[in-house]
Amino acid sequence: MSEYSPSLDAALANDDAKRFVIDRGVLIRTPQGAMLSADVVRPRRLVGAQPTALRFTIYSDPAFNLKSAKDAAAHGYVGVLASARGKYLSRERIVPWETEAQDTWAVIDWISRQPWSNGKVGMYGNSYDAFAQWAAAKNPHPALKTIVPSGASSPGYGLPMQNNVFQTSNYGWPLQVTSDRFMGDPALQDWKRWSSLLDRWFDSGRPFREIDAIDGTPNEVLQRQMRHPSFDAYWQAMQPDAKEFARIRIPVLSLSGYFDGAGAAAVNYLVDHYRHFPGAEHYLFIGPWTHGENLSAGKSAAVNGYTVDPASNIDTEALTYQWFDHVLRGAPRPVLLGDHINFEVMGANAWGHAPSIGKMANRTLRLYLTSQPAGKRFALSPRKPSADEYVAQSVDFADRKTRNNLYPVSAFEEAPDGPTRISYVSEPFIAPA
């Protein structure tokens, strides 16, 4: 097939030239003096100023950047893929999380002043790109009309710590994203290295702040973050606080998955938005997906061996553009969004819709912890125990061999609990409810 590659590349380039106006490596200067870069793709078939679909990412890959912007243009939008500070053609220092509130504002402001812009910008993207949307909403530019965050990470709440406990699973991430201006040094994608490092660190008994000394590679970002173990001003500067959530009046569509490691953080943004602005126009669309599937055309048929319902196989990329059509062009709201909270009922092969998280259930079931064995676990019972009882657990912190980590995708693994974990299990539900 290699002999056809030049002809194929030429044909694709010719097709792109007919369909799009492509500007690569556009430079954007922020009010703070930093230089950012972006790819811009406009649809030739549309005349006049158009709304913009903006994705702001720290994962800058030239091929992906162009594809993402072209996809937006194919849906009738000006597609802008902007790279974070220090990425792509930017020569700034790479500082994950810390300048996105400023930099997203600068990009949106630049877009709003272009002759091809009608002054309406919608943002979308998964994971870090979703965090960048909430950073933009902290002090929203008037041109920002909606955001579609999927699997949004939340610095200081979801990463690199949760409930003040630092997570080891993302140790190598800062080294990866700061190693170059694109996708990072391929050598840093050696997950065996990180797994081995975590084993050596745990076995050593040394404090987590010394893990990079064990690795032999300074982790500057991690060390800076560890100087802020509580949700202090350092983290608060990156995303909306209570007063800022109350001022977010634009429509929001959040996407997340039941097996998404960032799911708790992603949903917490919605909870905080409603807590501080009860009248928020904020929709949630959630199903049995992993982190990488939140924003994808298709979904896996199974997660860690658990077969999911066919009804959950939703094209959330298409849903994103349907939402943009609704907010930015006045089209009807997507039919999949039957209410503010939209969720796949696992086992029922059906979607449920509710006005709030509290009203997702059609009934409640109270279960009590018991000391009754249930296989390798203990029983959850609908009957309150007649007397006080407990399950004893003793954790030896000097034991550097026994350890256990929980992650959403491992929820269905059948493994013995060991001394560091106690699990409970109910009787099987006879029907989805």
N, C-alpha and C positions, 0 to 999 in steps of 0.2 A: 504493500500500500504506500510505501514511502515515495515511490515515483509519482504518485498522484498529489502529494502534499502541496507542492508549489501551485498547481492548478486550483486545488481546493481552496488554499489560502487566498489566492487572487479572486476567486469567485465570491468568497465570503466578504472580502474587502469591497468588492464591487457592489454587492448587495447592501452592505452597511452604508456605502456612499449614497445609494439611491434612497435609503430609508431614513438616514439620520444625519444630523450635523454634529460632529464629534470634536470636542476640544479637550485634549488631554494635558494634564499637568498645569492647570490654571493656578496661579499663585494668588493667595488671599492674605492680606496683612490685617492683623487684629489691632484693636485700639491700644493694646499693651505692647505692640511692636513686634510680635511674633509673626512668622511667615508660615502659612498653611498651604496645602495643595489639594487639588480636587480634579476629578474628571467630570465633564459635563456632556450629556448627550441629549439632543433635542429631536423630536420627530418632525421630519420634513412635511408630512401630510397635513399638519395643523398650521394654520396661519394666525399670526398675532400672538400676544402674550398668553402664557399658559401657567397653570399651577405647577409646583415643583415637588417631586418626591425625593427627599434627602435622606441619605444614610451616612452616618458619621462613625468611622471605625478606627480602631487601633490595629486591626488585622489587615494591613495594606498589602494587597497582592494585585499587581497590575492587571492580570487576566480577570480576576474576580471583580476588581473595581469596574472595569469596562463592561463586563457582562451584567453586573447589577444595574449600572446606569442605563444600559441598552434595554434591559427588561422594563425599567420604568418608562422609558421612551416608547417602547412597544405598546404600553398600556395607555399612552396618550399624555404622559407627563414629561416635563423636563427632568431628566434623571441626573442627580448630583451625588457622586460618591466622594465625600470629603474624608481625608485622612487626618488622624490625630497629630498633635504637635510632635515634631521629630520624625514623622513617617513620610514615606513617598519622597517628594522633593523638598520637604521641610528639613532644614538643617538645625532645628532647635534641639534642645535637650529633651529626651523622652521622659515624661513624668506621668505615668498612668494615673487616671482618676482626677488629678489635682487641678487641671486647667480647663476641663471640658465645659464647665458652666460659662466661662469667658469665651472659649473658642467656638462653641456651637452658636452663641449669640452673634459672633463676628461673621460666621459663614452665612447664617440666615439673613443678617443685615446686608451682606454682599449680594446674596441672591435677590433680595427685594429691590435692589437698585439696578438690576440688569434689564435691558430693554425686552428680553424674552420672558420676564417674570410678570405675572399679574398680581403679585403681592401676597400670594397664598402659598404656604409651605406646609407640607405634611412630612413627619419623620417616621421612620420605621427601622427595624433591624433587631437582631437577637443578641442576647447576652450582654457583652460590653457595649455594643451598639444601642441596646435598649437602655442601659444605664445612662448613656450620653443623652438620650431623650429626656430623661428625668432631670438631668443636669441643665438641659436647655429650658425646662419648665420651671426651674428655680426662679429665674428672672426672665420670663418669656418675652421674646421679641414680638412686636405687634403682628408681624407677618406669620408667626407660627400659629397655625389654625388647628392642628391635631397631631397627636402622636400615637403610634402603634408599637409599644414596647413588648417584646416577646422574650420570656425567660430573663427578665431584667435582673442583673446582678446589682447588689446594694453594698457599696463599700462601708465597712464598719458595722454592718448588720449581717450580710450574707457572706462577704469576703473581706479580708482574709480570715475573719473571725465571726463567730456567731455566739451571742450571749457571752461575750468576752472570752471565748475559748478559741484560740487560733487553730485553723484547720491545716492539717499537713498536706492534704491532697493537692493543694494549689501552690506548693512551695516553689516549683520551678517556673511558674507562670511569669513572674516579674523578670526573671533572667531571660526568658524567651522573648518577650515583647520589647525589651530594651536592648536586645543584642544587635539589631540592625534596623534599617528603615522600612523593611518589608515584613515578611512573616517570621523572621528570626532565624538564627543559626540552626540548620537542620540537626546538628549534633545535639542540640538542647531538646530535641523531641525524643530522645532516648529514654523512654519511660522506665526501662530497667535500671538506669542510673538513679532515677528518683526513688524508685522502690527500694533499691539497695541502700540509698542514703537514709531513708526513713527507718529501715531496719537497723542500720549502724547507729543512728541517733538514739533510737529507743533503747537499744541494748546498752548504750553507754551510760544512760541515766543522767546525761548532762541537760541543762535547761534548754528550752527551744530556741532561745536567743543565740545559742552557740552552734546551731545546726549548720550554718554556712561555714563556720570554722572547720567542722568535720568534713564538709564537702570540699573545702579548699578554694571556694569561689565566693568572694564577698557578694552578699545580696542586699544592696543598698536600699532598695524599695522596701523590702521586708523589715529591715532594721528601723527604717524611719516609721513604718506603720506600727511596729511593736512599741514605739515610744508613746503610742496613743491607745492603750488597752481599753479605754472606755469610749463611748460615743461622744467625743468632745468636739471642740470647735474645728479641729482638723478635718473630721469626717463630715460635720454639719455643713462645711463650706462647699461640699461636693454635690449636694442634693437638697430638695426642698425641706424646710423645717415646717413647724406647725402653721405659722402665719403665711408662709409661701404656699403650702398646700391649699389653704383657704382662698387663695387668689387664683388658683388654676381653674379657669372657667372654660377652657377649650375642651371639646369632646376627646375622650381617650378610649382606646380599645387595647386591653391587655391580653396577651396570649401566654399560656403556660401549660405545663404538663404535670400529671400526677407523679411521674417518675423523673422529674426534672430536679437536678440538684440545686437549682436556683429558684425552685418553685415557691418556697416559703418567702424569700425576699421579694419575688415578683408579685405575689398576692398581697404582701404587706404594703406595697405602694398603694394598691387599691384600698386597703383597709384604712390607711392613713389619710388618703384623699377624702374618703367618705366621712371619716371621723372629724376632719377639720372643715369640710364643706359638704354637709349632708345633701345639698342639691346638685352634686357633681353628676355630669353626664359621662359616666365611666362604665364601660362594659368589660366583662371578663368572658373569655372563651377558653375552656380548659378541657383536656382529654387525657387519655392514657398514653402519653408520649414522653420521650426522654428529651434532654436539653437541646440536642441538635435538631430535633424534629419539630420544635415549636413553630418555625417558619420554614416550611417545606411543602413541596407539591404533593408528596405522599408520605404515609406513615408505615412503620413496620407492622407486620402481622402479629408479632410477639415481642414481649419484653422479658428478657432473662428467662425464657421458657414459658412465660405466661401468655397464652393466646388472648389477644384483645379483640373486641367486637369489630366487625366490618364497618359499622356505622361511624367509628372513630377515624376512619381513613378520609380525612378532610384536607383539601388543598388550602392551607392557611396563607400561602402566598397570594392565591386568587382572592381570598377573603380580605386580605390587606388592601388590595386595589379596589375591591368593592366598597370597602369602608372609605377610602380616599374619594371614590366617586360620590359617595353619599355626602361627605363633609365638604369637599372642595368643589364639587360640581352640582350638588343639589339632587342627586339621584336618591331613590328610596333606600332606607336602611337595609343592609343585607338580611335576607330571610333567615339565615342561620342564627341571627341575633334576635331571638324571640323575646328576650327580656334582658335586664342588666347583667344577670349571672347566667351563663350558658355552659352546661356541663354534660359530658357523656356519662350515662349511668352504666357502669361496668356490669356486664352480665345480662343487662336488659337489651343491649344492642339498640339503644335509643338515646336521644338527647333530651335533657331537662332544661327548663328555663324558670328563673325565679327573679323577683325584684331585688333580692339581697342575699348575701351568704346565709344569714340566719334563717331564711325561708326556703333554702334549697331542699330541706327534708320535709317529707309529708308526715313524719312521725318521729318520735325520739325513743331511744332505747338506752336505759341506764344499766351499765354493767359494773360489777364490783370485783375488785381484786380478791383472790382467795389464796389459801395455802394448799389447795387440792392439786395434786399432780395431774397434768394432762399431757401424757407422753414426755417429751423433753422439756416441756414448759409447765406453767401453772394455769389454772382455769380462771377465765372471766365468767362470772355468773350473773344472771339477771336477778338472783335472789340475794339479798343482803345477808352476810354471815350472821349467825345468831350470837356469836361471841367474838371478841377481839382476837385477831390472829395476825401472824406476820410470817414472812419468808426471810430468813436470815441471809445476809450477804456480808462477806468480809473481803475487802480489797487490800492487798499488800502492795504498797507503792514501791517497795524495794524489789518487787518481782519484775524483772525486765524481760521476761519471756512470754508472759501471757498478755495478749492484747486483742482488741476487737474493734473494728471500725464498721459503722453503719452508713450506708449510702442508699438513696432511693431505689436505684436499679437492683440492689441486692435484697429487696424487701421479701422476695419469695424464695430465698435460699434456705434449704433445710440444713441447718448446722447446729451443733450443740452450743449451748450458751456459754459454758465455761464460767470461771469465777468472777468475771468482770461484767457479766450481763445476766439479767433475769427477764424472761419473756413470758407473756401471758397470751392465751388464745381462747376465743369463745367457741361455742358450738357453731357449726356451719349455718349460714343463713339459707333458708329453704327457697327464697326467691329474692330477686333484687327489689329494693325498696328505697 
